[in-house]
Structure formats: structure tokens, C-alpha cells
Amino acid sequence: MKNTVIVPTGAKGGFVVKRPPADPSREAQLAEGQACYRIFIGALLALTDNLSEGSVVPAERVVRHDGDDTYLVVAADKGTATFSDLANSIALERGYWLGDAFASGGSVGYDHKAMGITARGAWESVTRHFRELDLDVQREEFTVVGIGDMSGDVFGNGMLLSEHIRLVAAFDHRHVFVDPTPDAAPSYAERRRLFALPRSSWADYDAGLISAGGGVWPRTAKSVPVSPEMRGALGLADDVTALSPEELIRAVLLAPVDLLFNGGIGTYVKAAGESAADVGDKANDAVRVDGRQLRARVVGEGGNLGLTQRGRIEYALAGGRVNTDAIDNSAGVDTSDHEVNIKIALNAAVDAGALDAEGRAALLLEMTDEVAAAVLTHNHAQNAVLAGETATARQMLDAHERFLRALERSGRLQRAVEALPDDRQLAERRRDGHGLTGPELSVLLAYAKLDTGAAVLDSTLPDDPAFGHLLAGYFPRPLRERFPDAIAGHPLRREIVATALTNRAVDVAGVTGLYRLAEETGVPAATAVRAHAIARAVFDVDRLWDAARPLDNAVPAAVQVELRAEVGRLAERGARWLLRQRDVTAEPPLPLGAVTDRFAAPVAAVRAGLPGWLLGAEAEAHAARTAQLQEAGVPAELAADRRRAAAARSPRPRRRRRAHRGAGRPRGPGHGLPGRAPGPGAAARADHRAAARPALALDGAGHPARRPGAGAGLAHRGRAHPARRGRRRPAGAGRGVGGGLGRRAGARGRPAGRHRRRRAAGAGRAARRGAHPARPASPPRGPPAAPPVTLSGRLGSSSGAARDR
């Protein structure tokens, strides 16, 4: 799942010493582990293609059944965190082209613990969840229980990210720590001291700073006394006076606190229907709890696999807020990815003699903060799109279900493997008014990016010069300024562009946005991404979407979701209109910059002048909405900009349509754009609908008449249907101005086709009776519709978003 933010994609592996030495000392175990690791890494490189002077050198004595693949990197993790230099030394010995870019995090690389990057990425998820609960964790105190200790990278860094943390309890593999009523300021200072103390444990915590009734107990203790203060903090029954360490850990996990933060190793939460064998973590079977039992309001997953996916879903269905570990702690692997790709570019500069080894190391260090900022932007953006998805999960359930089925048909997804609901479970969610949960949407977000990324990489989009800024923007400013040629000639430039383009497109469009564009227009996925990119450029969507980030904790979270949703709809409806333009769908495609330039200037002129052009009710609505945004805390200029964008998005009134599968699709030539035929997908759908319904013809008076034999199967609707006996209206009743077919039905929220067929049958009967005079139209029931207003065609008046959102 973390492949969505790295270039290129990879897989998580493991390394186990099968026959450890008899000597139990740490030194002996480490030496044996390093010796085995050297064999393991050497074997991997012996099977991997190499690069030499730009040419691929296949591995010797290896039969290859696939194409060239010269990219192999390793990212050290728990147990091998200090092995990066060892792996790089092996790569250098074997002449592997990546050199010390083979393994990230070595002595010449980014120290994840010093950067605190994994915990900081997880904190983006934590702060987003609490914003939705109207709690600013950087200004207000909140209670926490945790898994880990202060010497650890993720837990230690995580517990220093806010001075307002009140850490009630925590545990690791050695101790259980309980501080029933902690004082935020002194406990923060003590946690910082422990973080700086090498190989510290909870036993090193200053006992004088622990509040009354608390303490630190080894997990080997037979029994732990439970004070009244502990009972209150952990939500235990009044008759509980002592617990075993395992029972105490379960009580910590189930404590009624604001945040449960996982920064350790092990799986501690499962679903009620899962067994210990299903979890596969025997060491923690005695302390594991069920997701529905958790009483924390938010779960942050800085560590991997702290909860099973089914456990997360069960917790979320009970009202908890959680993503997945792949979303929360992706910053670590993202940082490693940046490091490797930066080193690849710098190696080219070193080989060209433009940089020496010392200068390279100094430049890497100089770019640390900018790399961290880029990585955390990914974490923030993914949480932003998930915030919008969870807010609209019920309304979007139909679209999510279609997307799930499409992924299954493509063979990319197996619902059971990802613990996603089957059709029966989705029907139950729909019945009960529920949508997909945060963990399920996190998985779908990853699949949306993987699916879109594959389509983009297989297209010509990464080669379009208009996306050159995505390649440059991936790298920190000093590298861009000093070595632009190294960036332009990067061996992975296509993959970098494809990943950056995919991440931005899916973040703005949402989980199903690009899928719906392709589904409803019949174009390939890459073409939908292309149109979406043009729409974002034309309407300045990226700037407007990013402008919501500085408003964190300054405006309500719902307002931020609404601001992003508005510009997301603008991009989607603009893309839908652009897909009717031949220079967008042409093959081979025209340069994206030329297409963008054609529309950008006129749209900018319209946006600038639009507020002054609006009159009457539209002008009043524009002013009222701008004032409403300002009252919510949105800066005046941004509020006005949003309203200009919204007004430009909807240049003509939209009729309400029933949210059914056929709503909002093109209905034939000229729909939405005079003189233009629909795309192949729309034509195919039109042919299918025509074959499935009775044919209509007009009689001499211009009214529908049934052809002989047509519509026979519909006769019961006008004559014998038990629910409609005695309710038939006279012919022509219920028509609007001009007797337009289906307008009355549309106002009632029913598909127009059924009424069209019923009237056709009535017209045929009248014709056979020999009397079918032209009928005058009934007077309209309301004010006449406003004349259509066109702005370079029609944007968004027929939108799948109206159906799905």
C-alpha cells in the first residue's frame, strides 16, 4: 500500500537468521546476523541486472523470463536498521550501479530517528482526526496511551510532537508504565530526557514525577496492585484491586482516552471474528483485544501491523477514527525513496566531475528539511482526501461499489484479502445508512493510485514537456539549481513524473473521481487523467486545493472538506467537458501545453470579470456565500476566489436528477456541446438503450405514436397494474411548456423513459381510434426556466458527480 508514494513501487520483505549461534550475547548474535545478511544481499545482487555507461548488463548465468530491470534497493527496518552501510559496501564491492544509493539511511544518508520522520508522518493523521473532533492537539491537552518506549524511533519521537500530551500509560516488551493524572509540562520534559538517554526504558522514568497511584512494573511481575487512581484512569471496575501484567496491558489498550498511539512491534488489536491463529503473532496472544472494545477516540499507527485490517474496520464501525498503517507511517519509506533518487542524480554529478564525495554528503545534509517537508506534504494530502471521502462515504457508496467491482474484474483486487465488504455486506451498509469506513477507504485510495499510476506509466503522459515541473519539483531546490542536467537525465524520470502526476490527480479527484470520468465517458484511464490535468491547469485548481492546508485548526474541518470538494468538482466537471474536445482525446495526443493555453486565458478573464457580471439572485447568492466563508474563518481573498471558481463551474442552472445508474450521462449527439457527437462510450450506451426500449415515432401531428407491435410489454402500466388502477390521467395531462416528454417525470424524481413509453402507448391507441388532434400544452406549474447560458460550451450541467455526490 505504501507503493503509492514511492518511485518505483516495491515490496516488503523479511530477513530471519534460521540457525543462530549458541552464544546468547548480543555481540555474537549481531555478528552472525551480519554474516547471513551479507550472503543474502550478495545473492540478490547476483540475480539483478546492472547498468554500465547507460547500457543494461544482464546478470551472468541467469535465465531471464522478463524484461530488463536494473532497479533494486533495500530499505533497512527493525533489526537491520544499522545494516545500511553493510548493504552499500556489498553493492560497491560488486560494482552495482547504485553504489551507496542501494540502501538508504546509512552514514551518508538520512537518519530517520534524527528526523523523526515516521512519527511526524503519523502525526499528520492524528491531527487530522482530532481536527474533525474539534480538538487542536498543539494547543489543548489530551490523554494518550501508547505502545512503545521513549528510546524507540516512532514512539519516542511521537510522544514529543506535542507539549500537551498527557501520557496516562504505555508498555513495551519490558515494562508497563502508568501515570494516572499526569502533568503535561514536566512529563514532556522527562520524556525528552529519556529520548536522549541511550537504550532507555520506562524503568528510567523519574518516579517522583509520576502522579499518585501510578508506577512502573516489569512484565515479569506476578501481580500489579491497582490503585483507585489507576482504576479511574483506565476505566476499571471498583472491585479491581490487582492485575497480572497481561491484564494490565489489556486495560491500557482499552483505556477511555483520546488517543491510542502505536509505536511498537506486534499486533494488539483484532476483530471479534478473528482467532489468534488468524493474527499470526503468538507473542501477544495473551494481551490482544478486539476492535469493538477499544475506547480511545483515535488510533494512530506509527508502527506496522498494530491492528489487523478487520480489527480496524470493527473499531471504525463502532465510531473510532483510524486509517491504516500504510497511510499513517508511509513517511519513512517515502524519505528513503527520496534519498535514493537524490543520490542517483548526485552520482551523475560526481561521475561528471562536478561534485566530490564531501560536497555530495554536505549537499544531502543541506536538503534534509526540504525532503522532510515534501514527504509530510504527501501525508497531509492523503489525509485530506480521506477526510473528504469519509465525510461523503454514504453518498458515494454506489460509486465505491462499482469501483470495487471494476478492480476485481481487472484482477488487481481480491476483496477477501483486503478485508473489503462483499456485495451482501455492502447491501447491509446501504440498508443501515453506512458507507465504507476510514480503513476501507484507505485501501481503496491506495488501489486508485496504483491503478491510475500503471495506466499513466503505460501512456505518453510522463513524456509530455508540460509535466517537466513535476520532475523538477520532486527534488529539493539546491539540487534543482546546481544540477538541472542530472535531474533531466535521471534514469527514473518517467516513473517520478508518473507517480507525482498520479498522486496529485487522485488527491484532487478523490478515490473514484478518475474512475467515474473514464466510466461515464468511455475514454481510457490515461485520457481521463490527461483531461483532469488540463482542467486543473486551466482553472488553477491545484493552487485552490492547496490553499486549504494553511487553514488547519483555523476553520472547522468540515469547511476545509467543503473547500476542497468545491475545487474537486470544478476539476471533474471541467475534465468532463474537455473530454468532448477532439484536441484532448486525439491520438496521438497533442502537446498538453498547447491545449491548456487554448483555454487558460479565456477562463482567467471570465473568472476575473464574473462577480461583476452576475445579476439578481445569482449575485446575491455569490455575495452571501462569500460572506459565509469569511464568517467561518476563510480569508477574504480566498473566499472570493472560491466563489468565483464555483460560479465559473456552473454557468447554467442544473435540473435535479434522480440518482440512478443512467443519470447524468450524455444522451446523444449535441448533448452539452452543439454540433458535437458523443464519444464511443456514449454511443455504445445509446445503442444499448435503444435496443432495450420500444421504438418511438411521431405521427402527422408531431406527437409520439406507437409502431405496430412496439411497447406491447408495457401495456399493463396503463391498464392493469394494480397500483395504478383508476389513476390514469387524460392524455396530455401533466406536461410542461411545449409538452416536453419526461419533464413532469423528472420533477417527480422518476426516470423520464417510463413516462415517455406510457404516453407513446396512449398516442398509438388514439391514432387507431382515428382521432388524434394536436393538444395544446398545459400551463406551466412554476416560473419559466431561465434561458441557457453558454460559456465555451457547457461545464458540468450533466455530471456524474451530481449522481454520486
N, C-alpha and C positions, 0 to 999 in steps of 0.2 A: 504493500500500500504506500510505502514511502517513496516508491519509484516515481510518484507524480511530481516530485520537486527536484529530482536529480538527473544528471546528464552523463551518460545514458542510463538506462534502467539497470537494475541489478537484483541480486537475491541475497537473502540472509543465510549464512552458513554456520557451522559449528565445528569446534575442534576439541577432541577428547583424547586424553592420554589413556590408552587401554590397559597398559601394564606399568603402573607407577612403581618407583623404586621402593624397596623395603624400608629405607631410611625415611622416617616421617618428618624430618626437619624441612623448613621452608626452603633452605638453600638447595637441598638435594632434589626436592620436588620441582623447583624452578629450573634447575639445570637440565633435568630430564625433559621437562616441558619444552624448553628452548630447543633441545636437540631434536625432539619429534617435530616441532614446528618448522625447523629448517628443512627436514625431509619433506614435510607436507607442502611447503611453499615451493621448494625446488621441483617437486612433481607437477604442480600446477603450471609453472613456467615452462616445463619441458613439453607440455601439450599445447602451448599458446603460440599463435603466430606473432612474429616480430616485425618491426619496421626498421629499415635501413636506408637512409637517404631518400625517404619518401616512397620506397618500394616495399611491398609486403614480402616477408621471408617466412614461408611455412615452416612449422616445426619439423625437425628431422625425424624420419621413421614413424610418421604419424599419418594414418589414412583419414582424410577429411571428407565428411559427407555433407558439409555445409560450406558457406562461402567464407571469404576472408574475415577474420575477426582478431584484430590486434589489441583490443582494449580489455585489459584485466587489471583491476585494482583491488586491494584489500583494505578494509577499514577495521582497525583494532577495536575490540569491545572488552567487556568484563572478562578478566582472566588473561587476556592478551593485550591489555591497554599499553603495556610497556614494550610490546614486540614490534612496533612500527619501524624503529631503526634496524632491527634484525631483518625484517622483511625487505627493507630497502637495500640493505647490504647484499642480500642474496640477488636482488634484481640487478644491482650494479655489477656484481661478480659475473653474472650470466650475460651481461650486455643487453639487458631488456631496455627497450627504447624509452620507457617512462622514467628510468633512473629512480631518484628518491621521491618521485611523484607516485610510485607504485603503492605506497602505504602512507596514509595521511596521519597527522598528529605526532610525527617524530620530533627529533631535536630541532630540525629545521621545518617547522610547520606550526599549526595552530593547536594550542593546548586547550582542549575543551573545558577542563575543570577551571583553568585560569580565566577563560572567557565566560564560564557559567552558561554556555550557550544552550545546552539541552534544557536546563531548568528554566531559562528565560523564555525559550520557545513554549514550554508547557505553561508558563505563567500567562502567556497571551490567551490561552484557552481559559485559564482560571479567571482572569479579569473579565473576559467576555461573559462568562456565565454569571458572574456577580453583577455586572452592569445590568443584565436582564433582571436581576433581583433587586436592583436599585441600591447596590452597595458598592462603594468605592474603596477597594482594599488598600489603596495607597493613602487614604485619609481616615478611614474608620477602622476600629478594632474588630476582629473577627476570630472565632475559635477554630482550631485546627487539630487534627490527629494525623499521625504520619507513619509511614513505613520506611525505615532507614535510620541513619545516624549522621551526625554532623561532619564526619570525616569523608563521607561519600560525596561524589561529584554532584549528582542530581538532587538528592535530599538536602545536602549541606548548602548548596547554592540556592535551592528553592526556598529554604527557611530564612534566607537573608534578603529576599526580594521585597519584603515589606517590613517596616518597623512596627506595624500594627498587628502582627501575628501574635495571637495568644495560644501557644502550643500547649494543649491540655495533656497530650500523651503521645508516645511514639515507641516503636520497638524495632530491633534488628535481630540478628541471629544470636546475639549475646545477652541483651538486657531488655527490660521493659521500663520505660520512664513515664511517670505520671506527675503532673503539676496541676492540681485541680482548679486553682484560681490564679493563674499566672499574671504577673505584672508585665505588660508588653515591653517597656523600655529596658529594664535590667535583664530580662530573659533574652532579649535580642542581643544585647552586649555579650552575654555569656555564650550564646550560640556562635557568635562571631569568634570568640576566643577558642572555642572547641574546633571550629572550622580551620583555624590557623595552626592548631596543635596536631602534629603528625600522628597518624594512626590513633586518633582519639576514639573514645567510646562514651556511652551515656554514664558509665561509672565515673568519668572525669568531671561530670557536671557538679558545680558548686552546690552542695546540699543546703547551704544557708540561703540560697535563692529560690529553693523550691517551697511553694506555699504549703500551708498546714494540711496534713493528711496525705501528702504525696511522698514520692521517693523513687529510688531506682532499685530494681530487683533483678538478679541473674535468672536466666531462663532455666537454670538447673535447680532453682529453689523448689522445695516440696510444696510450700504454700505461701501465699502472699496475703497479709492482713488487709482488709478493706475498711477504710475509714468512712465516716459519714460524708466527708468532703468528696472522697472518691466516688461514693455512690451517687452523689448529686451530679458530679461532672460527667460520669459515664452512664448515667441514666439507669442505675441498677436498682433492684428492689430493696426495700428497707431491711429485709431479713438476711441480706447477703453480708457476711462478716469476713469471709476468707474465700480466696480463689486459687486455683492452681495457675501457674504461668500461662498454660494454654488457654484456660478460661479467661484469664485477664486479657490476653491478646484478642480473643474474640470480643470481649467487652469494649476494648479500644476500637476495633473495627466497626462496632455497632453504636458508637457513642453519638449522642444527639448534638452534633457540632455543625459548623458552617462548611468546613472543607475536610475531606479525606484526601491527603496527598501521598501518592505512591512514588517513592524514590528508591526502592529497594529491589530485591530479586525474589521471585516466587509469585505464585498465583493464589490470591487470598479470597477472591470472590467468584462464585459460580452461580448458575441458575438452579432453581429448586429441582428441576428435572434432570440435572446432570449428576453423575456419580463421580466419586474420587478418581476412578479409572478414566473417565472421560477427560478429566482435567489434566492428568499426567504429571502431577507434581507431588509425589508421595511425601516429600519432606514437610509439607504444610497441610496434610490432610486433617490433622487434629485441630487446626485453628481456622480453617476455611469457613466462610459464611455465605449465605445466599444473597443475591442482589436485592430481592424484595425486602430483606431485613435491614438494609442499610438505612441509617437515619441522618447521615450527612446530607446537606443540601446540594453539594457539588463534589464531584470527584475529579481530581487532576492526575493524569497518568504520565509522570516524568519517567518512570521505569516501564519496561516492556512486560506485557502479559500479567499485570497485576490483577486484572479481571478477565474472565472468559468473555467472548463476544455475547454469548447468551446471557451471562450474568449482567453485562452492561445493559442489554435490552430490557431485561427484567427490572433492573433498577430504574431505567428511564421510563418505563411504562408505569412505575409506581410514583413518578413525579420527580425523580432525580435528574440532575443535569450532568451529562458526561458525553465526551466524543469517543474516540478510540485512541489507543496508544500511538498508532501510526500518525494520527493528526497531532497529538499533543507533543510527542517527543521527536518529531522529524527534524528539528533544528540541528541535532548532532550530525546526522548523515548528510544534511544539506551543507553544513560547514565543511565536512570532509570533501564533498563534491566540488565546492568552490576552490578549496585548496588544491586539489588535484588538477583541475582545469587551469587555474592560475599558474601552477608550476609547469604545465605543458607549454603555456605561452612563454613563460620566462626561460624555459630551457632553450627555446628557439633563439631568444635574445642572447643567451650565454654562448650557444653554438656559433652565432654570428659575430661574437667578439664584442657585442655592445654592452655586456654586463658580466662582471666577475662573480664568483661564488659569494663573497662577502656582501657585495651590493645586492645580490639576489635575496639573501637572508634578511638584510636590512629592509628591503622593499616589502617583503612579505609581512614583516612585523609592522611596518608603517600602515599597511592596509587592513589591519585586524579589525578596527572599529567599523570600517565601511563594509567589510564582509559580514560582520555580525548584524549590521543594520539591514543588509539585503536579505539575510536569512530570516530575521524576525519579521520582515515585511511579508514573506511567504506565510509565516504562521498567522499573522494578523489577518491577511487576506482570506485564508482558508476558514478562519473562524468567522469572518464577516459573511462569507457566502453561506456558511452553515447556519448563522443566525437568521438569515432570510429564509432559508429552506425550512428550518424548524418552525418559524412563525407562520408559514403557509402550508405546512405539511398536510393538513386535512384537505385544503382546497386542491392541492396538487396530487392527490393520491392516484387519480386516474392516469396522469402523466407518468408518475413514478412506476405504476404497474406496467404500462406499455413499454417503458424503458427497460424494466427488468426482463420482460419477455423478449425484447429485441437483443439484449445481451446474451440471453440463453440461446436464442436461435443462432447467434454468431459463434457460439461455442466458447465465448470468453468467460462466462459466468456460470457457476453452479450454486444455486441458492442454498442448498443444504450445507455446502462447505463454508459459505459466508454467513450462515445463520440468518438468512433473509426470509421473510414470510412467504409461504406458498399462496396459491390462489384462494384457498379456503380461509386462511388466516387474514388475507387482505380483505376478503368479503366481511369477515367479522370486524375488522378495524373500521371498515366503511359503515357497517351497521351501528357500531358503537360511537361513531363520530371521532375516531382517532386516525392519525396518519402515521407515517414512518417516524421512528424515534431518532434522536441525535446519533447514536452509534450506527444505525442502519443508513442514515443519510451520509455519514462519514464514509462508509464503504462505497455507496453509490457515487459520491463525489470523486473518490479515487478511480473508480471504473470509468466515470465520464472522462476524466483526464487521460487515462491510459488509452481508451478507445479513440478519443479525439487526437491524441498525440501520435498514435500509429497512423491514422489517416493523413495527418499533416505531413509526417515524415515521408510517406509514400507519394506525396504530391510535389509540385514545383514551388509550393509556398515558401519553404525555407530559402530558396534561391532568389526570391524577389528582392531587388535592391531596397524596396520600401521598408523591409524589416531589418535593415542593417543596424538601426538603432537598438534593436533587441540584442544583437550580438555584442555591441559595444557596452550596452547598459548592464550586461551580466558581470562585467569586470569592473573593479574599483577605478576611481578617477586617475590615480597616479599611473596605473598601468595603461589606461587609455591614452594619456597624454604623452608618455615616454615611448611606448612601443606599440603604436597602432598597427604596424605591419604584422607583428606577432599575433595580434588578435585577428586580423583579416585572414591570415593563413592558418588559423587554428585547425587542427585535424578534425575536431568535433564541432565545427561551426554550424553545420546543418542541424545537428542534434540540439545544440544550445538554442538556436533560433526556434526550432520546433517546440522545445519544452517551454520557453518563455512565452511564445505565442499561445500555446495551449493553456497554460496556467492563467494568463490574462483573460482569454476568451471565456473559459469555463467559470472563472471567478465572477465575471460580469454577467454572463448569461444564466448562471445557475446550473444545477445538476442536469436538468432536462432541456435547457434552452436551445442548445445547438442540435440536440436530437430532434426536438419538435420542428425546428426550422427545416431540417432535412426530410423529416417525415411528412410534413404538410405541403412541401413544395416539390418533392420528388428529386431533389438535387443530391449529388454525392456529399458526404460529410465535409470533405475538404472545401467544396464550393460554398457550403454554408458558413464555414469558418472564414473564408475569404470575404463573403458579403458582410459578415459580422464585423470583421476588422475594418472594412471600408466605412461601415456605418459608425463605428466608434471614432474613426478619424474625422469623418465629416461633421459629426455632431459633438466633437470634443468630449466624448463620453468618459474616457479614461481619467481626465482631469476632474470631472464632476464626481466620479465614483471614488477617487482617492480623497477628495475634499471632505468626505465624511469621517476619515480617520482622526484628524485633529479634534473632532468633537467628542471623543471618548470621555465619558463622565461629565461632559459639559451640557449635553442634551440627553433626554431619555433614550434608552436603547431602541425603543420602538420607532422613534423619529429617525435614528440612523438607518434602521432597516428600511423605512419608507423612502428615505432619500436615495439609498442605493437601488431600491426597487424601481423608482421612477426612471432613473437613467438606464437601468437594465431593460425596462420596457421600451425606452427610446431606441436603444441599440437593436433590440429584437424587431421592432416594427420597421425601423429603417432598413434593416437587413432584408426583411420580407419584401419590402418594396423594391429594393435594389436587385433582388433575385428575378425581377421581371425585366431587367435591363440586359440587353444582349452583350454589352461590353463587360458585364460582371460574370455572366455564365459562359462566355465564349471559350472555345477550345481550339488551339491553345490559348490560355488566358492572356489578356492584355496586361501590361505593367500596372501594378496596383496603384502606383503614384499617379499615373495619368487619369485613372478612373476617379480617384479621390479628388484630384484637382478640379475635375469637371463639376463636382457638386459642392465642394467645401466653401468656396467663396459665396455662391448664391445663398446657401444655408446660413452662413455667418451674417450676411446682410439682412436676411429675413429675421433672424433671431434678434439682431440689434434693433430693428425697427418695429418688431411685433408688438411690444407693450403699447406703443403709441397708435398702432393701427386697430387695436381691439376696441369695440364699442359696446355699449349697453351691458347686458348681463355678462358677456364674456369678460369685459374689462373689470366689472365688479368682482367676478369670481377670481380673476387674476390678482387683484389687489387684496382681496380677503385671504387668499391662500398665502400670499407673500407675508401678510401681517401675522397669519397663524404660525408660519415657520419662525418668524422673528420672535414671537412670544415664547416659542418653545426653546429659544436659545440659539437658533441658527443665525450666523452673522448676516447683516442686511444684504450685502452684495451677493453672498452665496444663495440666500433665499430668493432674491430677484432672478439670479441666474437659473435656479431650478425651475422657477415658474416660466421663464422664457423657453427653457428646454421642453417643459411639459406642454406648453402651448404650441410650440413648433411640431411636437409629436402628433398632435391631434387636430389637424387643420379642418376637419369636417365633423359634424355630430355623428355619434355612433349609436345605432339602434341596439337595444338589448337583444341578445340571442340566447336561446336555451343552450345550456352547457351539455351538449351531446356530441357524439363522435364526429358527426358531419358538420358541426357548426364552424363557421369562420373559414371555410375553405373556398378557393376560387370556384366559381360556378360556370365558367365558360369564357369564351373569347370576350375581351374587353372589360372583364371584371377588374375594377380598380384602376385600370390604365387604358384609356380609349385607344382602339386600333392595335392592341397587342394580344397575341394568342397566349394561352397559358402554357406552362412548361409541360414536359412529357408526363410527369407525375400527375398533374391536374387533368391532363387529357385522359389518362388511363382511368382515373377515378370517375370522370364524366361518362366514359364509355360503360363502366361497370354500373353506374346508377341508371343510365339509360336502358341497359339490358334488364335491369331488375324491376322497372316500374312500367305501367301501361303507357303506351304512346299517346300523346295528345295532339289534336289537330284543331284548327279553327274553322268554324262554319262561315257561311257567307256574311253573317252579321259581325264577324270578328270575335265570337265567343267560342270557348273550348267546346268541342264536340267529340264524343267517343267514337272511335273507329269500331267497325263491327268486330265483336269478339274481345275487344280490349277492355280490361277492367272488370271482367266478369267475376273474378275472385273477390272484388271489393263490394259487391252488391249488398252484402249483409250489413255493411256500415251505414247504408242509407235506409234499409228497410226492416231488418230483423234483429239487429243487435239488441239484446235485452236491456243494455244500459242506456240505449238511446231511443227507445220506442216513444213515439209521441213528442220527440224533442226536435224534429227536423224543422228548420226554418224555411220560409219561402225562398225560392231561387233569388239570388242576388242579395239576400239579407246579410248584413254584417260586413259589407265591402267598404273600403275606404274610397278616397278620391280616385276616380278613374276605374274603380272596380278592380284594383290590382290584386292578383291572386296571392294568397298567403299572408297578406298584411294583417288581416284580422287574427289569423292563427298565430302569427309572430307576436302580436301584442298579448295574446293569452299564454305565451310561453310554450306552444306546441309546435312541432315541426310543420312547416308550411306544406310539405308534399302531400300529407294525408288529406288536407282540405282541398288541395288542388285536384286530387283524384276524385274526391266526392263531388265537387262541382262539375267536373268533366262528365261524370256519370249522369248527373241531373240534366246537363245540357244535351246529352245524347238522347235521353228519354223525351225531352221537349221537342227535339228535332224530329223524332219519329212520329210524334203526335201532329206534326205539321204546323206547329205554332212556336216560333222562337224569335219574337221581336227583340230588337235591341233594347236593353233595360237601362234606364237612367241610373246613374250612380247615386247611392245614398249619401246624405250629407256627412261630412267628416265628424267624428266624435270629439275631436280636440282641435287645437290650433294647427294650421297647416304647417307641414315640415319646412324647415329653413332650406333655401336653395343650396345645393352642394357648393362647397368652396374647394378649389383645387390648388395645390401648391406642388408644382412639378410632378403631377400625378397624385396618388392618394397614399398617405402614410398611415398604416395601422387601423384603418376603419374596419378591416376584416382580419382579425388577428386570432391566432390560436391562443394567445395569452388571455384573451377575453374568456376563452373557454376554460383554460387550465388555471388561471389565477383568480 
